[in-house]
Amino acid sequence: MHSDLSAHLHTPECNQLIDLLKNCHEENKFAKFIGVCNTIDQQVVNCLRGERRERSRVNRQQAAEKQRRVQERMKQFDQQEPKSN
């Protein structure tokens, strides 16, 4: 089972492979069940995996940057002199 294969969610390279897989399934209504489209399917899986890994890498970088900014703000807040009432 694949994630959502909508074109707007994937790179052009993966979209091309997805289209090939869909065409293979259309042309081989019954043969697809005995593995006729498996090589294309594996290429799609590998492409989607690469996309997911790239999204994860970017997300980790963004999270680390956000955490760094939060830590800087907390240090600034801690360094401020306490207000007297």
N, C-alpha and C positions, 0 to 999 in steps of 0.2 A: 504494500500500500504506500502510495506516495503522499506527500503533503499537497496542498492546493497547487494545481498546475496552471493557474491563471497566468496569462502572459505578463501582466503588469508586475508580478512578483519576482520575476526571474530575469537573468541576463539574456542577451540575444543568443549566446551560444547554447544555453540550456533550453531556451524556447525552440531553437531549431531541432534539438534532439527530442524534445517533447512532441513537436509536430511530426517527426519521423515515427515516433512510437505510436501516436494516434493513427497515423496513416497505415502503419503495419497492422494495428488491431482492426482497422476498417477493412483492409484488403484480405485479412486472414481470420475471418469470423470464428472458425473452429480450430484452425491450425495454431492459433495463439495459445490454446490450452496445452499443446504438446511442446511448447518452447520455441516456436518459430521467431518470436520477437524478443527472446531473452537477451541477446547481445545488445540490442538497442536499449532495452529496459535497464541493463546494468550500466550502460553509459549515462542514462538519465539519472540513475541513483548516484553515480560518482559525481556528476555535475552538481546535483542538488546538495550533496554532502560538502562539496567544495564551497558552494555559496553559503551554506550554514556555518562552516568554519570561518569564512571571511567575516560574516556578520558578527559571530562571536568574538573574533579578534578585535574588530572595531569597537564593539560594545565594551569589552574589557578595558580598552584604551580610554574610552570616554568615561567609564566608571572610575578609573584610576585618577583621571584628571579632575573629575568632580570631587572625588574624595580629597585630593590634594588641596583644592580650593576651600573646601569645608574646613579642613585642618588649619589652613592659614587664617581663616576668619575666626576660628575658635582661639587660636594663639593671640590674635589681635584683641579679641574680646577679653581674654584672660590678662593681657598686659595693661588694659585700661585700668586706671585707678578707680577704686570703688567710690561711688557717689555717697556723700554724707547727707543724711536727712535733716 
